[in-house]
Structure formats: structure tokens, C-alpha cells
Amino acid sequence: MEKLSSFAVKCGRIVPGFLLAAAIAALAKFLETLLPIHLIGASVIALFIGMGINALKKPGALLKGGLKFTSKKVLKFAIILLGASLNINTILTVGKMSLTVMVFTLLTCFGGGYFVGKALGLNWKLSNLISAGTGICGGSAIAAIAPVIDADDTEIAYAMSATFLFDMAMIVLFPLMGRALGLSDMAYGLWAGTAVNDTSSVVAASYAFSEAAGDFATMVKLTRTLSIIPTVVVFSLISARLKQKEAAGAASGERKKVNIFGLLPWFIGAFLVMAALNSLGFIPAEAAALMKDVSKFLMVAALAAIGLSTDYRDMKKAGINPMIHGFIISALVVVVAIGVEWCMGLV
């Protein structure tokens, strides 16, 4: 009876905040469908709605527990479900051509992002969240990597905002630049699929050029999403190593043995298992599609919770440097992607 009572109390602390985040997520998904073209994804809409509500009235004690649960625990569960929509065999469908461009753009994001972040005085978490959002798939990559490196809500919100603003410009500019360069449907689709951040923005920018370009860009974007897998593993190892060094420093230089199996967060392990099961064909297509939809909705709810917990004034303290970081890295990716295509003889 005591356990049941304790469970009811915990639920009472979690449910109000979760329901508010879920309601904002549902509203954001609805608003997304009203747009004539996919200019902005539901995750960004939910984040901004949450931040707007926070600016008007900060969430009280009744909501805080549920908002924290949604932004942390629910987000991790959404990441696990995301694995069911990733199929490593997609790489074989798109081929080595797109992988070559993606390798160079990812190296640009994380390699160039490291030096740009240092020059602008950004902490490594915010710098790499912006780089991940630019190099992989916008909000989904930021949401997947954030819990691995223990990023706070303000860093997540800033990274989302930085990648979103550049995406908006790319939706308008990409078709114009593609036509000015005289790109073929395949060349343009490869360029948009590797250089534009968020999936909805890739769809908007590529189909505005042509249907064939849109189809190819979407396939390239799906393949690009697979790079979440090695990226989260690498960042989990980096984060664990940094934590170990901090612990060793606190213990006056005492060295501890490293448990390799303990470095990978449990939810990333579950994410990899889901991706492997889907790639091997153990998850039916209908079930994978359902889990992907649930994952997307829960991610939108988590970002709504993050928005509700983010004070715009805290973001202002970081200044304009994170936005400059996002602009520089995004611009570099655009140039590198078209440059690699030129070297491959596609332009």
C-alpha cells in the first residue's frame, strides 16, 4: 500500500508538467500542418512556444517536476524509439557518392566547429551541439547528443535557435543558388541533402527546385541521419573521459581503472540495439513507422519542456557569439559540400 501511495505521489508530481508539454507538442504539430510549405519544424515551434510562455509566466512548483522529467527521461526514451527508424542498409541504397560528401561536411562541422567555438569563447558543449545540429539533422541530433554530454536547457535552446535561423535563409536561397549554378537534379539534391540542416527544411529547399531533386535529397538526408549513431557514441566516450579526469583531479591525482562498458549511456546502448534490429529486419515496417511517429512527438514534447524551462534572459547573457558560430559553420558546410561535388565532377 505504501509503494502504491508513493507511486501515486510521484505521478502527481510528473503528470501536470508532462501534460502541458504534450499539449504544446500537439499544438506545434497542428501549426506545422497549417504551413503552406515546411518552413519550420514542430520541434522549433514547440521550443519557441515554451520560451514564450516562460517569458510571460515562469512555471510553478506544480509543473517543474514534470517538465524536468519530460526534458530528461522522456527525451531519452524518444531517442531509443528513434533507433527503430534508422536502417543502416539505406547507405547501400544511396551509395558511396553521398557518403563522400557527408564525410567532408561532418569533418567541417566538428573540426571547424572546434576552432570556431574556441575563437568565439564558447564552451565545448554548446559549440558541439551547434555543430551536430548543422552537420547531422538539426533538432534531432541536438536532442540526441544533449543528454549524452549533460547539456543544460539554455545550451539546447541556443543551439536549436542558431541552426533554425540559418535553415530559414537556406530554404529561400538554396533553389536560387542551385539554378544560378546550373545544377542537375541529382547534384542539387545531393547538395541540399548534405548542407541543409533540419529534415523539413531539406524537403522545402529541395522540392522547390524539382520533384526529382526533392526525392534524392530526402534519401540523402535519411542516410545523413545515420551519422547520429557514431556521433553519440563518440560524444559519450568524450563526456565520460572528461568526467573521469574531473573525478581524478578531485581525488588528488588518484588514477582509477576505466570500465569501457560503463562509458556508454544505457539509453544509447538501447538506441543502437533498436537500429540494429531494424536494419536486420526484425522490426516490421508498420511498427517502425509507428515508433518513429511516437519518437518525433515525444521529442517535440521534450523540446516544449525545455522551452518552458528556458529563460530568454539567460540566453541573452551568452551574447551573439553562438549565432555567429552557427552562421560560420553552416556557411562552411554549404561551400564544402558544393566543393566536394565539383571535385567529383558532379557540378
WOKAFEN-V731303 format. One line per field, one symbol per residue. phi: phi as a letter, one per 30 degrees, with the letter a starting at -180 (. if undefined). A space follows every 10 residues. Layout:
phi = ???
This chain:
phi = .ddddddddd dddceedddd dddddddddd ddddddbddb ddddddedde ddddddaddd ddcedddddd dcdddddddd deedccbdde edddjdeddd ddeddddddd dddddddddd idddddeddd dddddcaied dddddeddch dddddddddd ddddddeddd eddeeddddd diddeddddd dddccddded ddddddddda dddddddddd dddddddeed dddddddddd dddddddddd chidccdcce ddddeedddd eddddddddd idceeddddd ddddeddddd ddddddddcc ceddddddic edddeddddd dddedddddd ddddicc
